[in-house]
Amino acid sequence: MKNILVPLILISISVMIKKPVYIGISISALFVYINSILNKYHYTDLNKNIISSILSAKRIIIILSLVGMLTSSWMMYGTIPYMIHLGLTALKKYNFILLSFLIMSSISYILGTAVGSISTIGVVIITIGKSIGLNTSILAGAIVSGAFLGDRSSPISSALNLNIEMTNSNTYKLITKMNTTLLPAFITSCILYFVLGKYNNVNNYTNLNDILVQLSKNFNINIFCLIPVILLFILISNKNKYN
């Protein structure tokens, strides 16, 4: 019990005093290590377990590194600007809040990162929403929930792959099982944001049009920008055949 409670307290303290979380985690790990030795666990066994745990997470470290490279390269190639352009064009025609939720879900699923999605198109959408007078609290909820919902089921999500690595599960079987709880949440969210969007609709899209023009000027936006996305899902599908 002590090995669980003390680390939680240490991590909570690091958050409350506004220090990086890794400091609390490092001190917690040191506490658990010392406490285990005091409880007569041999240090060689502890060291072996630490090394095996680190090695089990090597796939996650690789995925996190590659996702960072993927986001940067897709931005330079025009893939992300093209997806933003498609999403913002759709926002002009339909329910803004519902479309924001769906766009964030889709982009987060493709990129495999909720934080990366929020920091790119999420920032753009909230800025537009604020400028046209939408309720930013509702819009922020749609953006964040869409991003984390998409990230939860993405085959390249680091959280999903950490779960797979730790439980030694099959990627696609796990995603299928997760979707049994994902789909009801997705449908309920769609209904909720549709209703909220109906009562928070606007007609002034001047700022949105300006952003679309700037995207077209600064990036070579065309259908070929989706080639990396198509290639990614072809490779993921082929991997499924050999699992």
C-alpha positions in Angstrom: 0.0 0.0 0.0 2.9 2.3 0.9 4.5 1.7 -2.5 1.3 3.0 -4.2 0.3 5.8 -1.8 3.7 7.6 -1.4 4.4 7.8 -5.2 0.9 9.2 -5.8 1.5 11.9 -3.1 4.9 12.8 -4.5 3.6 13.1 -8.0 0.7 15.2 -6.8 3.0 17.5 -4.9 5.2 18.1 -8.0 2.0 19.1 -9.9 0.7 21.4 -7.1 4.1 23.2 -6.7 4.2 23.6 -10.5 7.3 21.5 -11.0 7.7 19.0 -14.0 5.9 15.7 -13.4 9.0 13.7 -14.2 10.6 15.1 -11.0 7.8 13.6 -8.9 8.0 10.3 -10.9 11.8 10.1 -10.5 11.6 10.6 -6.7 8.8 8.1 -6.5 10.8 5.5 -8.4 13.8 6.1 -6.1 11.5 5.7 -3.0 10.1 2.4 -4.4 13.6 1.1 -5.1 14.9 1.9 -1.7 11.8 0.6 0.1 12.0 -2.7 -1.9 15.7 -3.2 -0.8 14.7 -2.5 2.8 12.0 -5.2 2.4 14.7 -7.7 1.5 14.4 -7.7 -2.3 17.8 -8.3 -3.9 19.1 -5.3 -5.9 20.1 -7.6 -8.9 16.5 -8.7 -9.3 15.2 -5.1 -9.0 17.7 -4.0 -11.6 16.7 -6.8 -14.0 13.1 -5.8 -13.7 13.9 -2.1 -14.3 15.8 -2.9 -17.4 13.1 -5.3 -18.8 10.5 -2.7 -18.1 12.4 0.0 -20.0 13.0 -2.4 -22.9 9.3 -3.2 -23.0 8.6 0.5 -23.7 11.1 0.8 -26.5 8.3 0.5 -29.1 6.5 3.5 -27.5 9.7 5.6 -27.6 10.1 4.8 -31.3 6.5 5.6 -32.0 6.6 8.9 -30.1 9.8 9.9 -32.1 8.3 8.8 -35.4 5.0 10.6 -34.7 6.9 13.8 -34.1 8.8 13.4 -37.4 5.5 12.4 -39.1 3.8 15.6 -38.0 6.7 17.8 -39.1 7.1 16.2 -42.5 3.3 16.2 -43.2 3.3 19.9 -42.4 6.1 20.6 -44.8 4.6 18.4 -47.6 1.2 20.1 -47.2 -0.8 17.1 -45.8 -1.8 18.8 -42.6 -2.6 22.1 -44.2 -4.7 20.3 -46.8 -6.6 18.5 -44.0 -7.1 21.8 -42.2 -8.3 23.4 -45.5 -10.8 20.6 -46.0 -12.0 20.8 -42.4 -12.4 24.6 -42.4 -14.2 24.5 -45.7 -16.7 22.1 -44.2 -17.1 24.3 -41.1 -18.6 27.0 -43.4 -21.4 24.8 -44.6 -22.5 22.8 -41.6 -22.9 22.8 -37.9 -19.7 24.4 -36.6 -19.5 22.7 -33.2 -20.4 19.2 -34.4 -18.0 19.5 -37.4 -15.2 20.7 -35.0 -15.7 17.5 -33.0 -15.7 15.3 -36.1 -12.7 17.0 -37.6 -10.6 16.8 -34.4 -11.6 13.1 -34.1 -10.5 12.4 -37.7 -7.2 14.3 -37.5 -6.3 12.8 -34.1 -7.0 9.3 -35.4 -4.8 9.9 -38.5 -1.9 11.5 -36.5 -2.2 9.3 -33.5 -1.7 12.2 -31.1 -4.4 14.2 -29.3 -1.9 17.0 -28.1 -0.5 17.3 -31.7 -4.0 17.7 -33.1 -5.1 20.2 -30.5 -1.9 22.3 -31.0 -2.4 22.5 -34.8 -6.0 22.6 -36.1 -7.5 22.8 -32.6 -5.9 26.2 -32.1 -7.1 27.4 -35.5 -10.7 26.2 -34.8 -10.9 27.8 -31.4 -9.5 31.1 -32.7 -12.1 31.2 -35.5 -14.9 30.2 -33.1 -13.9 33.0 -30.7 -13.8 35.6 -33.5 -17.3 34.7 -34.8 -18.8 34.8 -31.4 -19.3 31.1 -30.5 -19.3 29.9 -26.9 -15.6 29.0 -26.6 -16.2 26.7 -23.5 -18.5 24.5 -25.6 -16.2 24.6 -28.6 -13.2 23.8 -26.5 -15.0 20.8 -25.1 -15.8 19.6 -28.7 -12.2 20.1 -29.7 -10.6 18.3 -26.7 -13.1 15.4 -26.6 -12.8 14.9 -30.4 -9.0 14.9 -30.2 -8.8 12.4 -27.3 -11.5 10.2 -28.8 -9.6 9.9 -32.0 -6.3 9.3 -30.3 -7.8 6.5 -28.2 -8.5 4.3 -31.2 -5.7 5.3 -33.5 -3.3 2.3 -34.5 -0.3 4.6 -34.0 -1.4 6.1 -30.7 1.4 5.9 -28.1 -1.2 5.3 -25.3 -2.7 2.4 -27.2 0.6 0.9 -28.1 1.8 1.2 -24.4 -1.3 -0.7 -23.4 -0.6 -3.4 -26.1 3.1 -3.6 -25.1 2.3 -4.0 -21.4 -0.5 -6.6 -21.8 1.1 -8.3 -24.8 -2.2 -7.9 -26.8 -3.0 -8.0 -30.5 -3.4 -4.5 -31.8 -6.5 -5.0 -33.9 -8.3 -7.3 -31.5 -7.7 -4.7 -28.8 -9.0 -1.9 -31.0 -12.1 -4.0 -31.9 -12.9 -4.6 -28.2 -12.3 -0.9 -27.3 -14.7 0.2 -30.0 -17.6 -1.5 -28.1 -17.3 1.4 -25.6 -16.0 3.9 -28.1 -19.0 3.9 -30.5 -21.7 4.7 -27.9 -19.5 7.5 -26.6 -19.0 8.8 -30.2 -22.7 8.6 -31.1 -23.7 10.3 -27.8 -21.2 13.1 -28.4 -22.3 13.6 -32.0 -25.9 14.1 -30.8 -24.9 16.4 -28.0 -22.7 18.6 -30.2 -25.3 18.6 -32.9 -27.9 20.1 -30.5 -25.4 22.5 -29.0 -24.3 23.6 -32.5 -27.9 24.2 -33.6 -28.2 26.8 -30.8 -24.8 28.4 -31.4 -24.8 28.9 -35.2 -23.3 31.9 -36.9 -23.2 33.3 -40.4 -20.1 35.6 -40.4 -17.2 33.6 -41.7 -14.9 36.4 -42.8 -11.9 35.4 -40.6 -12.3 31.8 -41.7 -12.2 32.8 -45.4 -9.0 34.8 -44.7 -7.4 31.7 -43.2 -8.4 29.6 -46.2 -6.8 32.2 -48.5 -3.6 32.2 -46.5 -3.4 28.4 -46.5 -3.8 28.4 -50.3 -1.1 31.0 -50.7 1.5 29.4 -48.3 1.0 25.7 -49.2 0.6 23.8 -52.4 -2.8 22.4 -51.5 -4.2 19.6 -53.7 -5.5 16.1 -53.5 -2.0 14.6 -53.8 -1.3 15.9 -50.3 -3.3 13.0 -49.0 -0.9 10.4 -50.5 1.0 10.1 -47.1 -2.3 9.4 -45.3 -3.4 6.8 -47.8 0.1 5.2 -47.7 0.0 5.1 -43.9 -3.3 3.2 -43.8 -2.2 0.8 -46.5 0.8 -0.1 -44.5 -1.3 -0.5 -41.3 -3.7 -2.7 -43.2 -0.9 -4.9 -44.5 0.5 -5.2 -41.0 -2.9 -6.5 -39.9 -2.6 -9.5 -42.4 0.5 -10.7 -40.7 -0.7 -10.4 -37.0 
